[in-house]
Amino acid sequence: MNCPFFKEQRVKFCSLSGYRKMILLDGADTSHEVCSGPSYGGCSVLRKAAAGGTWPAAVPSAMCPSLHESLVQYCTAAAVRKFVPASEPRLLRCGRPSYRYCDLYRESVPVDRADPSDLPPGLCVPTHLDYARNHMWMDKIGARQCQIGIDGFLAGLVGSVDHLSFLTVGGACRPTVVITMKGIDLRLAFPARIVVTAANLYLRAEPARLTADPYGAGWLFEGEPEDAGQVERSLITGAAVTSWIKEDTRRLEAWLQERVTPSDIRRRFRAGEALSSCWLDHLSREDLLSVFDQFFLTDEKQRR
């Protein structure tokens, strides 16, 4: 399935021109074009190249020998139309279901991010996604393709990310990243093996996107499950998602009540306000490690 903004067309261009301008063949007006007729010999560019010895002298022909055609691909959603040489569409995101996570696509086609679940206000955990117990989500975007990221529960608690490192960027593995915040490294590993075909390496330069848009621009990995059955067994799906998030929210409330001193923070949490990293400012390093241990780390716990 190709992105609806992905187009493939033939273009023509002059190989002698200093600036290679590509013209779409569809709808092109060639009635007054010198290159497409026998009068191309009067072209100043061609005469200059022939005089300089960089191009053989013109010979009678129906069209200019320096006029070439090529197949190109481009995105109609981009502000500037950039033609690139055609390749197999599946080699590009534009030719795979993951195009739905492209920034240009999401800006052009508004994505309904409404959460139908009855979770506390501000806590977005869409129930059409599948979730790991360390609060990573998986979106089954194709027959065997999937997208992976972190959920709103984790994004809301972490808030600001200082640095993001990818420990895996390709091949069959458990997709793993290290999120650095407040001087602590939180290692997140997806619980099942995925054949990773792409990683959102842009997040290394803009880590804020991870928590600002966890279900969109903040995605982490794209790939194919190595064992679909193992993936299904390791994830929470469907109606169980809401009850699981409610239980983790209750557990976090109880945990914060024991360790966070300011009463207004506890009161805001009980009132159902969105998770906020401001609570972490009241925790010691040991408490931060403790909360990450209980809610977000897998069996491969490593931090420093």
C-alpha positions as CSV (number, residue, x, y, z in Angstrom):
1,M,0.0,0.0,0.0
2,N,1.5,3.3,-1.1
3,C,1.0,6.7,0.5
4,P,-1.7,8.7,-1.3
5,F,0.7,11.6,-1.7
6,F,3.4,9.3,-3.3
7,K,3.5,9.9,-7.1
8,E,5.6,8.3,-9.8
9,Q,5.9,9.9,-13.3
10,R,8.2,10.3,-16.2
11,V,10.2,13.5,-16.7
12,K,12.4,14.9,-19.4
13,F,15.5,17.0,-19.0
14,C,18.6,18.3,-20.9
15,S,21.8,16.6,-20.0
16,L,23.9,19.6,-21.2
17,S,22.2,22.3,-19.2
18,G,24.1,23.7,-16.2
19,Y,20.8,23.5,-14.2
20,R,19.0,20.2,-14.7
21,K,15.3,21.2,-14.7
22,M,13.0,18.2,-14.9
23,I,9.7,18.6,-16.7
24,L,6.8,16.2,-16.2
25,L,5.8,14.6,-19.5
26,D,2.1,14.4,-18.6
27,G,0.5,17.6,-19.8
28,A,3.7,19.1,-21.1
29,D,3.3,21.5,-24.0
30,T,5.9,20.5,-26.6
31,S,4.4,22.5,-29.6
32,H,6.9,25.3,-29.2
33,E,9.8,23.3,-27.7
34,V,13.0,23.3,-29.7
35,C,14.4,20.1,-28.1
36,S,11.6,17.9,-29.3
37,G,11.9,18.8,-33.0
38,P,14.4,18.8,-35.8
39,S,15.2,22.5,-35.1
40,Y,17.1,21.6,-32.0
41,G,20.3,22.4,-33.8
42,G,19.7,26.1,-33.2
43,C,19.9,25.6,-29.4
44,S,22.7,27.8,-28.0
45,V,23.5,25.3,-25.3
46,L,24.1,22.5,-27.8
47,R,26.1,24.7,-30.2
48,K,28.3,25.9,-27.3
49,A,28.9,22.3,-26.2
50,A,29.8,21.2,-29.8
51,A,32.1,24.1,-30.3
52,G,33.9,23.3,-27.0
53,G,34.4,19.7,-27.9
54,T,32.3,18.4,-25.0
55,W,29.5,17.3,-27.3
56,P,29.7,15.8,-30.9
57,A,28.5,17.9,-33.8
58,A,24.8,17.7,-34.3
59,V,23.5,15.1,-36.8
60,P,20.1,15.1,-38.4
61,S,17.6,13.7,-35.9
62,A,13.9,14.0,-35.0
63,M,14.8,15.3,-31.5
64,C,17.9,16.6,-29.6
65,P,20.2,13.7,-28.5
66,S,20.8,15.5,-25.2
67,L,17.1,15.4,-24.3
68,H,16.6,12.4,-21.9
69,E,13.6,10.9,-20.1
70,S,13.6,9.3,-16.7
71,L,11.2,7.8,-14.1
72,V,11.1,9.8,-10.9
73,Q,9.1,9.8,-7.6
74,Y,8.0,12.7,-5.5
75,C,5.7,13.7,-2.7
76,T,2.7,16.0,-3.4
77,A,2.3,16.9,0.2
78,A,5.8,18.5,0.3
79,A,5.9,22.3,0.0
80,V,8.7,22.0,-2.6
81,R,8.3,19.2,-5.2
82,K,11.6,17.3,-5.2
83,F,12.1,14.7,-7.8
84,V,14.2,11.6,-6.9
85,P,15.2,8.7,-9.1
86,A,12.6,6.0,-9.0
87,S,13.3,2.9,-6.9
88,E,11.2,0.0,-5.6
89,P,8.4,1.8,-3.5
90,R,8.8,-0.7,-0.6
91,L,12.4,0.6,-0.1
92,L,10.8,3.9,0.9
93,R,8.4,4.6,3.7
94,C,6.1,5.9,1.1
95,G,5.6,2.4,-0.3
96,R,4.9,0.8,3.1
97,P,2.0,1.1,5.6
98,S,4.4,3.0,7.9
99,Y,3.8,6.1,5.7
100,R,1.0,6.9,8.3
101,Y,3.8,7.9,10.6
102,C,5.4,10.4,8.2
103,D,5.3,14.0,9.4
104,L,4.1,15.3,6.0
105,Y,1.3,12.8,5.9
106,R,0.2,13.5,9.4
107,E,0.2,17.3,8.8
108,S,-1.9,16.8,5.6
109,V,-4.3,14.2,6.9
110,P,-5.4,15.0,10.5
111,V,-5.1,11.9,12.7
112,D,-7.9,11.3,15.1
113,R,-6.1,10.9,18.4
114,A,-9.3,10.7,20.6
115,D,-9.0,8.0,23.2
116,P,-12.4,6.2,23.6
117,S,-11.4,4.7,26.9
118,D,-12.6,6.0,30.3
119,L,-9.2,6.8,31.6
120,P,-8.4,9.9,33.7
121,P,-8.5,13.2,31.8
122,G,-5.3,13.9,29.9
123,L,-4.0,10.4,30.0
124,C,-4.1,9.1,26.4
125,V,-3.7,5.4,25.9
126,P,-5.5,4.4,22.6
127,T,-7.1,1.0,22.9
128,H,-6.6,0.1,19.3
129,L,-2.9,-0.4,20.0
130,D,-1.2,-3.3,21.8
131,Y,1.0,-2.6,24.9
132,A,3.9,-4.2,26.7
133,R,3.9,-4.0,30.5
134,N,6.8,-1.6,30.5
135,H,4.5,0.9,28.6
136,M,5.8,0.4,25.1
137,W,3.1,0.2,22.4
138,M,2.9,-1.7,19.1
139,D,0.7,-0.7,16.1
140,K,0.0,-3.6,13.6
141,I,0.1,-1.4,10.5
142,G,0.2,-4.2,8.0
143,A,0.1,-8.0,7.5
144,R,3.4,-8.4,9.2
145,Q,4.6,-4.8,9.7
146,C,4.4,-2.9,13.0
147,Q,5.4,0.4,14.6
148,I,6.7,0.7,18.2
149,G,6.9,3.6,20.6
150,I,6.2,4.6,24.3
151,D,2.7,5.2,25.6
152,G,1.1,8.3,27.1
153,F,1.5,6.9,30.7
154,L,5.3,6.8,30.4
155,A,5.5,10.0,28.3
156,G,3.4,12.0,30.8
157,L,5.5,10.9,33.8
158,V,8.9,11.4,32.1
159,G,7.9,14.8,30.6
160,S,11.3,16.1,29.5
161,V,13.9,13.9,27.9
162,D,17.6,15.0,28.0
163,H,19.0,12.4,25.6
164,L,17.9,9.4,23.6
165,S,20.2,6.5,22.5
166,F,19.2,3.6,20.2
167,L,20.9,0.4,21.2
168,T,19.4,-1.4,18.3
169,V,18.8,0.1,14.8
170,G,18.3,-2.9,12.6
171,G,18.1,-6.7,12.3
172,A,16.3,-9.3,14.5
173,C,16.5,-8.2,18.1
174,R,14.5,-6.9,21.0
175,P,14.2,-3.2,20.0
176,T,15.9,-1.2,22.8
177,V,16.5,2.5,23.6
178,V,18.0,4.3,26.6
179,I,16.1,7.4,27.7
180,T,18.1,9.8,29.8
181,M,16.3,12.2,32.1
182,K,17.3,14.0,35.3
183,G,20.7,12.3,35.0
184,I,19.2,8.7,35.0
185,D,19.3,6.3,32.2
186,L,16.1,4.3,31.7
187,R,16.5,1.3,29.4
188,L,13.4,0.2,27.6
189,A,13.4,-3.1,25.7
190,F,10.4,-4.4,23.8
191,P,9.5,-7.8,25.2
192,A,9.5,-9.7,21.8
193,R,12.0,-10.0,19.0
194,I,11.4,-7.8,16.0
195,V,13.2,-7.6,12.7
196,V,13.8,-3.9,12.8
197,T,13.7,-2.2,9.4
198,A,13.9,1.4,10.6
199,A,14.6,3.4,13.7
200,N,13.4,7.0,14.3
201,L,17.0,8.4,14.6
202,Y,15.7,12.0,14.2
203,L,14.8,11.7,17.9
204,R,18.5,11.8,18.8
205,A,18.5,15.4,17.6
206,E,15.0,16.3,18.9
207,P,14.3,14.0,21.9
208,A,11.4,16.2,23.0
209,R,9.3,14.7,20.2
210,L,9.3,11.4,22.1
211,T,7.1,12.6,24.8
212,A,5.4,15.5,23.0
213,D,3.9,13.2,20.4
214,P,4.4,9.6,21.6
215,Y,1.9,8.1,19.2
216,G,3.1,10.0,16.2
217,A,6.4,11.8,15.6
218,G,7.8,10.2,18.7
219,W,7.6,6.6,17.3
220,L,10.8,4.6,17.9
221,F,11.0,1.5,15.6
222,E,9.5,0.0,12.5
223,G,9.8,-3.7,11.7
224,E,8.3,-7.2,11.4
225,P,7.6,-9.6,14.3
226,E,10.0,-12.5,14.2
227,D,7.4,-14.7,15.9
228,A,3.8,-13.3,15.7
229,G,2.7,-15.8,18.4
230,Q,5.3,-14.7,20.8
231,V,4.4,-11.1,20.3
232,E,0.7,-11.7,20.9
233,R,1.5,-13.6,24.1
234,S,3.7,-10.8,25.5
235,L,1.3,-7.9,24.9
236,I,-1.9,-6.5,26.4
237,T,-4.6,-6.1,23.9
238,G,-8.2,-4.9,23.4
239,A,-10.5,-4.4,26.4
240,A,-7.7,-5.4,28.8
241,V,-5.8,-2.3,28.0
242,T,-8.1,0.1,30.0
243,S,-8.2,-2.1,33.1
244,W,-4.4,-2.5,33.0
245,I,-3.8,1.3,32.7
246,K,-6.3,1.9,35.5
247,E,-4.5,-0.6,37.8
248,D,-1.1,1.0,37.0
249,T,-2.5,4.4,37.7
250,R,-3.8,3.2,41.0
251,R,-0.4,1.7,41.8
252,L,1.4,4.9,40.9
253,E,-1.0,6.9,43.1
254,A,-0.3,4.7,46.1
255,W,3.4,4.8,45.4
256,L,3.5,8.6,45.2
257,Q,1.4,9.0,48.3
258,E,4.1,7.3,50.3
259,R,7.0,9.3,48.9
260,V,5.8,12.7,47.6
261,T,5.4,15.2,50.5
262,P,3.6,18.2,49.1
263,S,-0.1,17.6,49.7
264,D,-1.2,19.6,46.6
265,I,0.7,17.2,44.3
266,R,-1.2,14.2,45.8
267,R,-4.5,16.1,45.6
268,R,-4.0,16.9,41.9
269,F,-3.2,13.2,41.2
270,R,-6.3,12.0,43.0
271,A,-8.4,14.6,41.1
272,G,-7.5,12.8,37.9
273,E,-5.1,15.4,36.4
274,A,-2.7,14.2,33.7
275,L,0.6,12.6,34.8
276,S,3.3,15.3,35.2
277,S,7.0,15.1,35.5
278,C,6.8,17.7,38.3
279,W,6.2,14.9,40.7
280,L,9.7,13.5,39.9
281,D,11.2,16.8,41.1
282,H,10.2,15.8,44.6
283,L,11.9,12.3,44.4
284,S,15.4,11.3,45.3
285,R,17.5,9.5,42.8
286,E,16.9,6.2,44.7
287,D,13.1,6.8,44.5
288,L,13.3,7.6,40.8
289,L,15.1,4.3,40.2
290,S,12.5,2.5,42.3
291,V,9.5,3.8,40.3
292,F,11.2,3.0,37.1
293,D,12.0,-0.5,38.4
294,Q,8.3,-1.1,39.2
295,F,6.7,0.3,36.1
296,F,9.1,0.5,33.1
297,L,12.0,-1.8,33.3
298,T,12.1,-5.2,31.7
299,D,14.2,-8.2,32.8
300,E,17.2,-6.6,31.1
301,K,17.6,-3.9,33.7
302,Q,20.7,-1.8,33.1
303,R,21.2,1.8,34.2
304,R,23.9,4.1,35.5
